[in-house]
Amino acid sequence: MSALVLSLTGLGWATFQDLQDGLTTADVTGFNAPDGATDILLIGNASRTDAQGNPLPPEVLEEIRAADNEADLTDTMILVRIPNDGSKAVGLSLPRDLYVDMPEEYGQHKLNSAFARAKNETASDLVEQGADPAQVHTESVAAGRQFMVKTVEKLTGASIDHYAEVNLLGFAKLTEAVGGVEVCLKEPVDDEASGADFPAGRQAISGTDALAFVRQRDGLPRGDLDRVVRQQVFLASLADKVLSANTLSNPARIRELIDATQQALVLDQDLNVLEFAARLQGLAAGDVEFVTVPVVGDTDTDEGAGLEVDPEVVEQFVSDVVDPAPAAPPTAGDNAATTVDVLNASGATGLAGRVSEELGAAGFGAGVVANAEPATTSVVRHAPGEADQGGAVAEALGDLPTEEDAGLVPGTVAVYLGDDYGGPGTQDLTGDPVVQLDGSAAVAPAPKQAPPPPQPPLTAGDVPCVD
């Protein structure tokens, strides 16, 4: 029995060592400040080459339904965060169309162009210096990878420890090596651009079909955001398959995975696969989640339609994965204890009613809604000793000035809306400006587009049906 255990242990070590020795590695990451997690940037590169940079032959390009071009767009970007205690793994999808500030004075561009921008600029400089083609390729690709890491670090605030890049052919081979991955579609699809042609319902897919599934965005309700959901669903199911006993206890399957991984992946040179596998040994499929970083909404750019982001919100979202911020104390109950009278001193028809509705939606109690003597300045008045209640109402209406009013009963706040008021309630549901009694239009800010609703986390093992 001891000899058998030793033999199996040796086989396992030798297998992983064989994997490590056969991987393509790159010098990508640099100094990493401690941030409570091991961070891995997973990149899906649309490059039509293999892991070693060799161009794919035409018949292979045709097989994976990829045009023969020189594109280096990174259309799939996922930041995988594993807390130092190894309790879980969270994949944060970064949509390709995020319009972000790039480092090194590159300005604002779509996130998926970061790799190509640095690669192309470096290649151009090397060609001018007379470098040979091999040097141009090696150094320009390295520059693209390093700049991609820096750009994601600037956006997320994470300190990226490791880098993994998979190409189109490699992704297809990995899905074949695990014996296919189960997905589920709400409706049948037939998309010529990606080659996605699937019936509705649950089904196992692999190879070029899997590639088509995760690449489709035409015909999806939310375009690239729904493609991100497709990728998350697929990777969650893939993680479940890889972490299952049927895969990890099957030597032949492991051998196929190693062969596919060596063809598919480029890893940073500091990632020790054996040590990393040991860290994840106790990770169950249910402890792997996929989420999407929050976006503000659509935006028009010089590069076409993009997605606007708030860097501070994204950074907090990424940090909360490892160290969740304490929940904000509930305010609805406190607000409900404050009754708010809204008095219209602006002359704008119906304004007091709309503002009262806005305050009601924020949890405040509804009081008197009426007109008042005309006033040029808005003000929030509160009872003696209740500055906090008055301040809460003033903040909800755009930080209006406050003052004490001895005539108010405790628990009541009075809002006087003057000609200068331009806060919540100044526009109706159609976005038209408020009309004054004299027929003129009050100046009011344009309504912001509502951000897309956040997607609930996807857990490995779940196979939800998607568009």
DRENDO-1510 file (C-alpha; in Angstrom, 1 decimal, always signed):
<recs>
REC; n; res; u; v; w
REC; 1; MET; +0.0; +0.0; +0.0 .
REC; 2; SER; +2.9; +2.4; +0.9 .
REC; 3; ALA; +4.6; +1.6; -2.4 .
REC; 4; LEU; +1.3; +2.3; -4.3 .
REC; 5; VAL; +0.8; +5.6; -2.5 .
REC; 6; LEU; +4.3; +6.7; -3.3 .
REC; 7; SER; +4.0; +5.7; -6.9 .
REC; 8; LEU; +0.8; +7.6; -7.3 .
REC; 9; THR; +2.3; +10.7; -5.5 .
REC; 10; GLY; +5.3; +10.5; -7.8 .
REC; 11; LEU; +3.0; +10.2; -10.9 .
REC; 12; GLY; +1.1; +13.2; -9.8 .
REC; 13; TRP; +4.2; +15.3; -9.2 .
REC; 14; ALA; +5.8; +14.2; -12.5 .
REC; 15; THR; +2.6; +15.0; -14.3 .
REC; 16; PHE; +2.4; +18.5; -13.0 .
REC; 17; GLN; +6.2; +19.0; -13.6 .
REC; 18; ASP; +5.7; +17.9; -17.2 .
REC; 19; LEU; +2.9; +20.5; -17.5 .
REC; 20; GLN; +5.1; +23.2; -16.0 .
REC; 21; ASP; +8.0; +22.3; -18.3 .
REC; 22; GLY; +5.9; +22.4; -21.4 .
REC; 23; LEU; +4.1; +25.7; -20.9 .
REC; 24; THR; +4.8; +28.9; -22.8 .
REC; 25; THR; +5.7; +31.6; -20.3 .
REC; 26; ALA; +6.2; +35.3; -20.5 .
REC; 27; ASP; +7.7; +38.1; -18.4 .
REC; 28; VAL; +4.5; +40.0; -17.7 .
REC; 29; THR; +4.0; +41.0; -14.1 .
REC; 30; GLY; +6.3; +43.1; -11.9 .
REC; 31; PHE; +6.3; +44.2; -8.3 .
REC; 32; ASN; +3.0; +43.3; -6.6 .
REC; 33; ALA; +1.9; +45.1; -3.5 .
REC; 34; PRO; +0.0; +43.0; -1.0 .
REC; 35; ASP; -3.8; +43.5; -1.4 .
REC; 36; GLY; -5.3; +40.5; +0.4 .
REC; 37; ALA; -5.6; +38.2; -2.6 .
REC; 38; THR; -3.9; +36.4; -5.4 .
REC; 39; ASP; -5.0; +38.2; -8.5 .
REC; 40; ILE; -4.8; +36.5; -12.0 .
REC; 41; LEU; -5.6; +38.4; -15.1 .
REC; 42; LEU; -7.2; +36.0; -17.6 .
REC; 43; ILE; -7.1; +37.2; -21.2 .
REC; 44; GLY; -8.9; +35.8; -24.3 .
REC; 45; ASN; -6.9; +37.0; -27.2 .
REC; 46; ALA; -8.4; +37.1; -30.7 .
REC; 47; SER; -5.0; +36.7; -32.2 .
REC; 48; ARG; -4.8; +34.1; -35.0 .
REC; 49; THR; -1.7; +32.4; -33.7 .
REC; 50; ASP; -0.8; +29.6; -31.4 .
REC; 51; ALA; +0.6; +30.0; -27.9 .
REC; 52; GLN; +4.1; +30.2; -29.3 .
REC; 53; GLY; +3.1; +33.0; -31.7 .
REC; 54; ASN; +3.1; +30.9; -34.9 .
REC; 55; PRO; +0.4; +31.9; -37.4 .
REC; 56; LEU; -2.5; +29.4; -37.7 .
REC; 57; PRO; -2.8; +27.7; -41.1 .
REC; 58; PRO; -5.8; +28.6; -43.2 .
REC; 59; GLU; -7.6; +25.3; -42.7 .
REC; 60; VAL; -7.4; +25.8; -38.9 .
REC; 61; LEU; -8.7; +29.4; -39.2 .
REC; 62; GLU; -11.6; +28.0; -41.2 .
REC; 63; GLU; -12.2; +25.3; -38.6 .
REC; 64; ILE; -12.5; +27.8; -35.7 .
REC; 65; ARG; -14.5; +30.2; -37.9 .
REC; 66; ALA; -11.9; +33.0; -37.7 .
REC; 67; ALA; -10.9; +35.4; -40.4 .
REC; 68; ASP; -7.3; +35.5; -41.5 .
REC; 69; ASN; -6.3; +38.9; -40.0 .
REC; 70; GLU; -3.8; +40.4; -37.7 .
REC; 71; ALA; -6.2; +41.4; -34.9 .
REC; 72; ASP; -4.8; +41.6; -31.4 .
REC; 73; LEU; -8.0; +42.6; -29.6 .
REC; 74; THR; -8.5; +41.1; -26.1 .
REC; 75; ASP; -12.2; +40.6; -26.3 .
REC; 76; THR; -12.4; +38.6; -23.0 .
REC; 77; MET; -10.8; +39.9; -19.8 .
REC; 78; ILE; -11.5; +38.4; -16.4 .
REC; 79; LEU; -9.8; +39.3; -13.2 .
REC; 80; VAL; -9.7; +36.3; -10.9 .
REC; 81; ARG; -9.4; +37.1; -7.2 .
REC; 82; ILE; -8.5; +34.4; -4.7 .
REC; 83; PRO; -8.4; +35.7; -1.1 .
REC; 84; ASN; -5.3; +34.7; +0.8 .
REC; 85; ASP; -7.3; +32.2; +2.9 .
REC; 86; GLY; -8.1; +30.3; -0.3 .
REC; 87; SER; -11.8; +30.1; +0.7 .
REC; 88; LYS; -13.2; +31.0; -2.7 .
REC; 89; ALA; -12.4; +32.3; -6.2 .
REC; 90; VAL; -14.2; +35.2; -7.9 .
REC; 91; GLY; -14.0; +36.0; -11.6 .
REC; 92; LEU; -14.7; +39.6; -12.3 .
REC; 93; SER; -15.6; +40.1; -16.0 .
REC; 94; LEU; -14.3; +43.4; -17.6 .
REC; 95; PRO; -16.5; +44.1; -20.7 .
REC; 96; ARG; -14.4; +44.8; -23.8 .
REC; 97; ASP; -16.1; +48.1; -24.4 .
REC; 98; LEU; -15.3; +49.8; -21.1 .
REC; 99; TYR; -14.1; +53.3; -21.9 .
REC; 100; VAL; -11.2; +53.8; -19.5 .
REC; 101; ASP; -8.2; +56.0; -18.7 .
REC; 102; MET; -5.1; +54.2; -19.8 .
REC; 103; PRO; -1.7; +54.7; -18.1 .
REC; 104; GLU; +1.4; +56.3; -19.6 .
REC; 105; GLU; -0.5; +59.2; -21.2 .
REC; 106; TYR; -2.4; +57.0; -23.7 .
REC; 107; GLY; -5.6; +58.7; -22.8 .
REC; 108; GLN; -9.1; +57.3; -22.9 .
REC; 109; HIS; -9.9; +54.3; -25.0 .
REC; 110; LYS; -11.8; +51.0; -25.0 .
REC; 111; LEU; -10.3; +48.5; -22.7 .
REC; 112; ASN; -9.9; +45.7; -25.3 .
REC; 113; SER; -7.5; +47.9; -27.4 .
REC; 114; ALA; -4.9; +48.3; -24.6 .
REC; 115; PHE; -2.9; +45.2; -25.7 .
REC; 116; ALA; -2.8; +46.2; -29.4 .
REC; 117; ARG; -1.9; +49.9; -28.7 .
REC; 118; ALA; +1.2; +49.1; -26.8 .
REC; 119; LYS; +2.2; +46.2; -29.0 .
REC; 120; ASN; +1.8; +48.2; -32.2 .
REC; 121; GLU; +3.7; +51.3; -30.9 .
REC; 122; THR; +6.6; +49.1; -29.6 .
REC; 123; ALA; +6.7; +47.2; -32.9 .
REC; 124; SER; +6.9; +50.5; -34.9 .
REC; 125; ASP; +9.7; +51.8; -32.7 .
REC; 126; LEU; +11.7; +48.5; -33.1 .
REC; 127; VAL; +11.3; +48.5; -36.9 .
REC; 128; GLU; +12.7; +52.0; -37.0 .
REC; 129; GLN; +15.7; +50.9; -35.0 .
REC; 130; GLY; +16.3; +48.1; -37.5 .
REC; 131; ALA; +15.4; +45.1; -35.2 .
REC; 132; ASP; +14.9; +41.8; -36.8 .
REC; 133; PRO; +11.4; +40.4; -37.2 .
REC; 134; ALA; +11.8; +37.9; -34.4 .
REC; 135; GLN; +12.8; +40.6; -31.9 .
REC; 136; VAL; +10.0; +42.8; -33.1 .
REC; 137; HIS; +7.4; +40.1; -32.4 .
REC; 138; THR; +8.8; +39.0; -29.0 .
REC; 139; GLU; +9.3; +42.4; -27.5 .
REC; 140; SER; +6.1; +44.0; -28.9 .
REC; 141; VAL; +3.9; +41.2; -27.7 .
REC; 142; ALA; +5.6; +41.5; -24.2 .
REC; 143; ALA; +4.9; +45.2; -24.2 .
REC; 144; GLY; +1.2; +44.6; -25.1 .
REC; 145; ARG; +0.8; +42.1; -22.2 .
REC; 146; GLN; +2.5; +44.3; -19.7 .
REC; 147; PHE; +0.5; +47.4; -20.7 .
REC; 148; MET; -2.7; +45.3; -20.5 .
REC; 149; VAL; -1.8; +44.4; -16.9 .
REC; 150; LYS; -1.1; +48.1; -16.0 .
REC; 151; THR; -4.4; +49.2; -17.5 .
REC; 152; VAL; -6.4; +46.7; -15.6 .
REC; 153; GLU; -4.5; +47.6; -12.4 .
REC; 154; LYS; -5.3; +51.3; -12.9 .
REC; 155; LEU; -9.0; +50.6; -13.4 .
REC; 156; THR; -9.5; +48.1; -10.6 .
REC; 157; GLY; -6.9; +49.0; -8.0 .
REC; 158; ALA; -5.8; +45.4; -7.8 .
REC; 159; SER; -2.2; +44.4; -7.8 .
REC; 160; ILE; -2.0; +41.6; -10.4 .
REC; 161; ASP; +0.2; +38.7; -9.4 .
REC; 162; HIS; -0.2; +36.4; -12.4 .
REC; 163; TYR; -1.2; +36.5; -16.1 .
REC; 164; ALA; -2.8; +33.8; -18.3 .
REC; 165; GLU; -3.7; +34.2; -21.9 .
REC; 166; VAL; -5.6; +31.8; -24.1 .
REC; 167; ASN; -6.0; +32.1; -27.9 .
REC; 168; LEU; -9.0; +31.0; -30.1 .
REC; 169; LEU; -7.6; +27.6; -31.0 .
REC; 170; GLY; -6.5; +26.9; -27.5 .
REC; 171; PHE; -9.9; +27.6; -26.0 .
REC; 172; ALA; -11.5; +25.2; -28.4 .
REC; 173; LYS; -9.0; +22.4; -27.5 .
REC; 174; LEU; -9.4; +23.0; -23.8 .
REC; 175; THR; -13.2; +22.4; -24.0 .
REC; 176; GLU; -12.6; +19.2; -26.0 .
REC; 177; ALA; -10.1; +18.0; -23.4 .
REC; 178; VAL; -12.7; +18.1; -20.6 .
REC; 179; GLY; -15.2; +16.2; -22.7 .
REC; 180; GLY; -17.6; +19.2; -23.4 .
REC; 181; VAL; -19.3; +21.7; -21.2 .
REC; 182; GLU; -23.1; +21.9; -20.4 .
REC; 183; VAL; -24.9; +25.1; -21.2 .
REC; 184; CYS; -28.6; +26.1; -21.5 .
REC; 185; LEU; -30.3; +28.6; -23.9 .
REC; 186; LYS; -33.7; +30.2; -23.5 .
REC; 187; GLU; -34.3; +30.3; -27.3 .
REC; 188; PRO; -32.6; +28.7; -30.3 .
REC; 189; VAL; -29.9; +30.8; -32.0 .
REC; 190; ASP; -28.5; +31.0; -35.5 .
REC; 191; ASP; -25.8; +33.7; -35.7 .
REC; 192; GLU; -23.8; +33.8; -38.9 .
REC; 193; ALA; -21.1; +36.2; -37.6 .
REC; 194; SER; -20.0; +33.9; -34.8 .
REC; 195; GLY; -21.2; +30.6; -36.2 .
REC; 196; ALA; -23.4; +30.0; -33.2 .
REC; 197; ASP; -26.2; +27.6; -34.2 .
REC; 198; PHE; -27.9; +25.9; -31.3 .
REC; 199; PRO; -31.3; +24.7; -30.3 .
REC; 200; ALA; -33.0; +25.9; -27.1 .
REC; 201; GLY; -32.5; +24.0; -23.8 .
REC; 202; ARG; -29.7; +22.2; -22.1 .
REC; 203; GLN; -26.9; +20.8; -24.2 .
REC; 204; ALA; -23.2; +19.9; -24.0 .
REC; 205; ILE; -20.9; +21.8; -26.4 .
REC; 206; SER; -17.1; +21.7; -27.1 .
REC; 207; GLY; -14.5; +22.8; -29.6 .
REC; 208; THR; -15.6; +25.3; -32.2 .
REC; 209; ASP; -19.2; +25.2; -31.0 .
REC; 210; ALA; -18.0; +26.3; -27.6 .
REC; 211; LEU; -16.0; +29.1; -29.2 .
REC; 212; ALA; -19.0; +30.3; -31.1 .
REC; 213; PHE; -21.1; +30.2; -27.9 .
REC; 214; VAL; -18.8; +32.6; -26.0 .
REC; 215; ARG; -18.1; +34.8; -29.0 .
REC; 216; GLN; -21.7; +35.6; -30.1 .
REC; 217; ARG; -23.0; +39.1; -29.4 .
REC; 218; ASP; -25.0; +39.9; -32.5 .
REC; 219; GLY; -28.7; +39.4; -31.8 .
REC; 220; LEU; -28.3; +39.4; -28.0 .
REC; 221; PRO; -30.6; +41.9; -26.2 .
REC; 222; ARG; -27.6; +43.8; -24.5 .
REC; 223; GLY; -24.9; +43.0; -27.0 .
REC; 224; ASP; -21.5; +42.7; -25.3 .
REC; 225; LEU; -22.9; +42.6; -21.8 .
REC; 226; ASP; -24.9; +39.5; -22.7 .
REC; 227; ARG; -21.9; +38.0; -24.3 .
REC; 228; VAL; -20.1; +38.5; -21.0 .
REC; 229; VAL; -22.9; +36.6; -19.3 .
REC; 230; ARG; -22.5; +33.8; -21.9 .
REC; 231; GLN; -18.8; +33.6; -21.0 .
REC; 232; GLN; -19.5; +33.6; -17.3 .
REC; 233; VAL; -22.1; +30.8; -17.6 .
REC; 234; PHE; -19.7; +28.8; -19.7 .
REC; 235; LEU; -16.7; +29.2; -17.4 .
REC; 236; ALA; -18.8; +28.4; -14.4 .
REC; 237; SER; -19.8; +25.1; -16.0 .
REC; 238; LEU; -16.3; +24.5; -17.1 .
REC; 239; ALA; -14.9; +25.1; -13.5 .
REC; 240; ASP; -17.5; +22.6; -12.2 .
REC; 241; LYS; -16.4; +20.0; -14.8 .
REC; 242; VAL; -12.7; +20.5; -14.1 .
REC; 243; LEU; -13.1; +20.3; -10.4 .
REC; 244; SER; -15.3; +17.2; -10.5 .
REC; 245; ALA; -14.0; +13.8; -9.3 .
REC; 246; ASN; -14.7; +12.3; -12.8 .
REC; 247; THR; -12.1; +14.7; -14.3 .
REC; 248; LEU; -9.4; +14.8; -11.5 .
REC; 249; SER; -9.4; +11.0; -11.0 .
REC; 250; ASN; -9.1; +10.2; -14.7 .
REC; 251; PRO; -5.4; +10.0; -15.8 .
REC; 252; ALA; -6.3; +10.0; -19.5 .
REC; 253; ARG; -8.5; +13.1; -19.1 .
REC; 254; ILE; -5.7; +14.8; -17.1 .
REC; 255; ARG; -3.2; +14.0; -19.9 .
REC; 256; GLU; -5.5; +15.6; -22.5 .
REC; 257; LEU; -5.9; +18.6; -20.3 .
REC; 258; ILE; -2.2; +19.0; -20.0 .
REC; 259; ASP; -1.6; +18.7; -23.7 .
REC; 260; ALA; -4.4; +21.2; -24.5 .
REC; 261; THR; -3.1; +23.6; -21.8 .
REC; 262; GLN; +0.4; +23.6; -23.2 .
REC; 263; GLN; -1.0; +24.4; -26.7 .
REC; 264; ALA; -3.5; +27.0; -25.4 .
REC; 265; LEU; -2.0; +29.0; -22.6 .
REC; 266; VAL; +0.6; +31.6; -22.1 .
REC; 267; LEU; +1.4; +32.1; -18.4 .
REC; 268; ASP; +3.6; +34.6; -16.6 .
REC; 269; GLN; +7.0; +33.1; -15.7 .
REC; 270; ASP; +6.5; +33.4; -12.0 .
REC; 271; LEU; +3.4; +31.1; -11.8 .
REC; 272; ASN; +4.3; +27.7; -10.4 .
REC; 273; VAL; +1.5; +25.4; -11.5 .
REC; 274; LEU; +2.2; +22.8; -8.9 .
REC; 275; GLU; +2.1; +25.3; -6.0 .
REC; 276; PHE; -1.0; +26.9; -7.4 .
REC; 277; ALA; -2.8; +23.6; -7.8 .
REC; 278; ALA; -2.0; +22.8; -4.2 .
REC; 279; ARG; -3.5; +26.1; -3.0 .
REC; 280; LEU; -6.8; +25.3; -4.9 .
REC; 281; GLN; -6.9; +21.6; -3.8 .
REC; 282; GLY; -9.8; +22.2; -1.3 .
REC; 283; LEU; -11.7; +24.6; -3.5 .
REC; 284; ALA; -15.2; +23.2; -4.4 .
REC; 285; ALA; -17.0; +24.2; -7.5 .
REC; 286; GLY; -19.6; +26.1; -5.4 .
REC; 287; ASP; -16.9; +28.4; -4.2 .
REC; 288; VAL; -16.2; +29.7; -7.6 .
REC; 289; GLU; -18.3; +32.7; -8.7 .
REC; 290; PHE; -18.4; +35.0; -11.7 .
REC; 291; VAL; -19.6; +38.7; -11.6 .
REC; 292; THR; -19.4; +41.7; -13.9 .
REC; 293; VAL; -17.9; +45.0; -12.7 .
REC; 294; PRO; -20.5; +47.8; -12.5 .
REC; 295; VAL; -21.0; +50.2; -15.5 .
REC; 296; VAL; -22.7; +53.6; -15.6 .
REC; 297; GLY; -24.3; +53.1; -19.0 .
REC; 298; ASP; -23.7; +53.4; -22.7 .
REC; 299; THR; -21.5; +56.2; -24.1 .
REC; 300; ASP; -20.5; +57.4; -27.5 .
REC; 301; THR; -16.8; +57.5; -28.2 .
REC; 302; ASP; -14.5; +58.2; -31.2 .
REC; 303; GLU; -14.1; +54.4; -31.3 .
REC; 304; GLY; -17.8; +53.7; -31.5 .
REC; 305; ALA; -20.3; +52.7; -28.8 .
REC; 306; GLY; -18.7; +52.2; -25.4 .
REC; 307; LEU; -19.6; +51.6; -21.8 .
REC; 308; GLU; -19.0; +54.4; -19.2 .
REC; 309; VAL; -17.5; +53.4; -15.8 .
REC; 310; ASP; -17.0; +55.2; -12.5 .
REC; 311; PRO; -13.4; +54.2; -11.5 .
REC; 312; GLU; -14.1; +54.7; -7.8 .
REC; 313; VAL; -17.1; +52.5; -7.9 .
REC; 314; VAL; -15.2; +49.8; -9.9 .
REC; 315; GLU; -12.3; +49.9; -7.4 .
REC; 316; GLN; -14.6; +49.5; -4.4 .
REC; 317; PHE; -16.4; +46.7; -6.1 .
REC; 318; VAL; -13.2; +44.8; -6.8 .
REC; 319; SER; -12.0; +45.4; -3.2 .
REC; 320; ASP; -15.2; +44.2; -1.7 .
REC; 321; VAL; -14.7; +40.7; -3.3 .
REC; 322; VAL; -11.8; +40.2; -0.8 .
REC; 323; ASP; -12.7; +42.5; +2.1 .
REC; 324; PRO; -16.4; +43.4; +2.0 .
REC; 325; ALA; -17.1; +46.9; +3.2 .
REC; 326; PRO; -19.4; +47.0; +6.3 .
REC; 327; ALA; -23.0; +47.5; +5.2 .
REC; 328; ALA; -24.3; +51.0; +5.4 .
REC; 329; PRO; -26.7; +51.5; +8.3 .
REC; 330; PRO; -30.3; +51.4; +7.1 .
REC; 331; THR; -31.8; +54.9; +6.7 .
REC; 332; ALA; -35.3; +54.1; +5.5 .
REC; 333; GLY; -36.6; +53.6; +9.0 .
REC; 334; ASP; -35.0; +56.9; +10.2 .
REC; 335; ASN; -36.4; +58.7; +7.2 .
REC; 336; ALA; -39.8; +57.3; +7.8 .
REC; 337; ALA; -39.8; +59.0; +11.2 .
REC; 338; THR; -39.5; +62.4; +9.5 .
REC; 339; THR; -42.6; +63.9; +7.9 .
REC; 340; VAL; -41.8; +66.3; +5.1 .
REC; 341; ASP; -44.1; +69.2; +4.0 .
REC; 342; VAL; -43.3; +70.4; +0.5 .
REC; 343; LEU; -44.2; +74.0; -0.3 .
REC; 344; ASN; -43.9; +75.2; -3.9 .
REC; 345; ALA; -42.6; +78.8; -4.0 .
REC; 346; SER; -41.2; +78.5; -7.5 .
REC; 347; GLY; -44.4; +78.9; -9.6 .
REC; 348; ALA; -43.7; +75.7; -11.5 .
REC; 349; THR; -46.9; +73.8; -11.8 .
REC; 350; GLY; -47.0; +70.5; -10.0 .
REC; 351; LEU; -43.4; +70.7; -8.7 .
REC; 352; ALA; -44.3; +70.2; -5.0 .
REC; 353; GLY; -46.2; +67.0; -5.8 .
REC; 354; ARG; -43.3; +65.5; -7.8 .
REC; 355; VAL; -40.7; +66.5; -5.1 .
REC; 356; SER; -42.9; +64.9; -2.4 .
REC; 357; GLU; -43.0; +61.7; -4.5 .
REC; 358; GLU; -39.2; +61.7; -4.7 .
REC; 359; LEU; -38.9; +62.1; -1.0 .
REC; 360; GLY; -41.4; +59.3; -0.4 .
REC; 361; ALA; -39.3; +57.0; -2.6 .
REC; 362; ALA; -36.4; +57.8; -0.3 .
REC; 363; GLY; -38.3; +56.6; +2.7 .
REC; 364; PHE; -39.5; +60.0; +4.1 .
REC; 365; GLY; -43.1; +60.4; +5.4 .
REC; 366; ALA; -45.4; +62.5; +3.2 .
REC; 367; GLY; -46.7; +65.7; +4.8 .
REC; 368; VAL; -48.5; +68.7; +3.4 .
REC; 369; VAL; -48.1; +69.5; -0.4 .
REC; 370; ALA; -49.1; +73.1; -1.2 .
REC; 371; ASN; -48.1; +76.4; -2.8 .
REC; 372; ALA; -46.3; +79.2; -0.9 .
REC; 373; GLU; -45.4; +82.8; -1.5 .
REC; 374; PRO; -42.9; +83.2; -4.4 .
REC; 375; ALA; -39.3; +82.9; -3.4 .
REC; 376; THR; -36.0; +83.0; -5.3 .
REC; 377; THR; -34.1; +80.7; -2.9 .
REC; 378; SER; -34.9; +77.2; -1.8 .
REC; 379; VAL; -34.5; +76.2; +1.8 .
REC; 380; VAL; -35.1; +73.2; +4.2 .
REC; 381; ARG; -36.4; +74.1; +7.6 .
REC; 382; HIS; -36.3; +71.8; +10.6 .
REC; 383; ALA; -37.6; +71.9; +14.2 .
REC; 384; PRO; -35.2; +73.0; +17.0 .
REC; 385; GLY; -32.6; +70.3; +17.8 .
REC; 386; GLU; -33.4; +68.3; +14.7 .
REC; 387; ALA; -30.6; +69.5; +12.3 .
REC; 388; ASP; -29.8; +65.9; +11.4 .
REC; 389; GLN; -33.3; +65.3; +10.1 .
REC; 390; GLY; -33.3; +68.6; +8.1 .
REC; 391; GLY; -29.8; +67.7; +6.8 .
REC; 392; ALA; -31.0; +64.3; +5.5 .
REC; 393; VAL; -33.9; +65.9; +3.6 .
REC; 394; ALA; -31.6; +68.7; +2.2 .
REC; 395; GLU; -29.0; +66.1; +1.0 .
REC; 396; ALA; -31.8; +64.0; -0.7 .
REC; 397; LEU; -32.7; +67.2; -2.7 .
REC; 398; GLY; -29.3; +68.1; -3.8 .
REC; 399; ASP; -27.7; +69.7; -0.7 .
REC; 400; LEU; -30.1; +72.6; -0.2 .
REC; 401; PRO; -29.4; +75.1; +2.6 .
REC; 402; THR; -31.1; +74.4; +6.0 .
REC; 403; GLU; -32.3; +76.6; +8.8 .
REC; 404; GLU; -34.1; +76.1; +12.2 .
REC; 405; ASP; -37.7; +77.0; +12.5 .
REC; 406; ALA; -39.2; +77.2; +16.0 .
REC; 407; GLY; -42.7; +77.0; +14.6 .
REC; 408; LEU; -42.3; +73.4; +13.4 .
REC; 409; VAL; -43.4; +70.5; +15.6 .
REC; 410; PRO; -40.7; +67.8; +16.3 .
REC; 411; GLY; -40.4; +65.2; +13.6 .
REC; 412; THR; -41.5; +67.6; +10.8 .
REC; 413; VAL; -39.4; +69.2; +8.1 .
REC; 414; ALA; -40.6; +71.9; +5.7 .
REC; 415; VAL; -39.1; +72.3; +2.2 .
REC; 416; TYR; -39.6; +75.5; +0.4 .
REC; 417; LEU; -38.9; +75.2; -3.4 .
REC; 418; GLY; -37.7; +78.5; -4.8 .
REC; 419; ASP; -36.9; +79.6; -8.4 .
REC; 420; ASP; -33.4; +78.2; -8.1 .
REC; 421; TYR; -34.5; +74.6; -7.4 .
REC; 422; GLY; -33.2; +72.1; -9.9 .
REC; 423; GLY; -33.0; +68.9; -7.9 .
REC; 424; PRO; -35.1; +65.7; -7.9 .
REC; 425; GLY; -38.6; +66.2; -9.2 .
REC; 426; THR; -37.8; +69.0; -11.7 .
REC; 427; GLN; -38.4; +66.7; -14.6 .
REC; 428; ASP; -41.2; +64.4; -15.4 .
REC; 429; LEU; -41.0; +60.9; -16.7 .
REC; 430; THR; -40.7; +62.1; -20.4 .
REC; 431; GLY; -37.6; +64.2; -19.6 .
REC; 432; ASP; -39.4; +67.4; -20.6 .
REC; 433; PRO; -38.5; +70.5; -18.4 .
REC; 434; VAL; -41.0; +71.8; -15.9 .
REC; 435; VAL; -43.2; +74.5; -17.3 .
REC; 436; GLN; -43.5; +77.7; -15.3 .
REC; 437; LEU; -46.8; +79.5; -14.8 .
REC; 438; ASP; -45.8; +82.2; -17.3 .
REC; 439; GLY; -45.3; +79.5; -20.0 .
REC; 440; SER; -41.4; +79.5; -19.9 .
REC; 441; ALA; -39.4; +76.4; -19.2 .
REC; 442; ALA; -37.4; +76.1; -16.0 .
REC; 443; VAL; -33.8; +75.0; -16.5 .
REC; 444; ALA; -33.2; +71.5; -15.2 .
REC; 445; PRO; -30.4; +69.0; -15.7 .
REC; 446; ALA; -31.0; +66.3; -18.3 .
REC; 447; PRO; -31.8; +62.9; -16.8 .
REC; 448; LYS; -29.0; +60.4; -16.6 .
REC; 449; GLN; -29.4; +57.1; -18.4 .
REC; 450; ALA; -30.2; +54.4; -15.8 .
REC; 451; PRO; -27.3; +52.0; -15.5 .
REC; 452; PRO; -28.0; +48.4; -16.6 .
REC; 453; PRO; -29.2; +46.2; -13.7 .
REC; 454; PRO; -26.4; +44.2; -12.2 .
REC; 455; GLN; -26.3; +40.5; -12.9 .
REC; 456; PRO; -26.5; +38.2; -9.9 .
REC; 457; PRO; -23.3; +36.2; -9.3 .
REC; 458; LEU; -23.0; +32.9; -11.2 .
REC; 459; THR; -21.7; +30.0; -9.2 .
REC; 460; ALA; -19.8; +27.1; -10.7 .
REC; 461; GLY; -22.2; +24.1; -10.8 .
REC; 462; ASP; -25.1; +26.3; -11.8 .
REC; 463; VAL; -26.3; +26.0; -15.4 .
REC; 464; PRO; -28.8; +28.9; -15.8 .
REC; 465; CYS; -30.5; +29.3; -19.2 .
REC; 466; VAL; -29.4; +32.5; -20.9 .
REC; 467; ASP; -30.3; +34.5; -24.0 .
</recs>
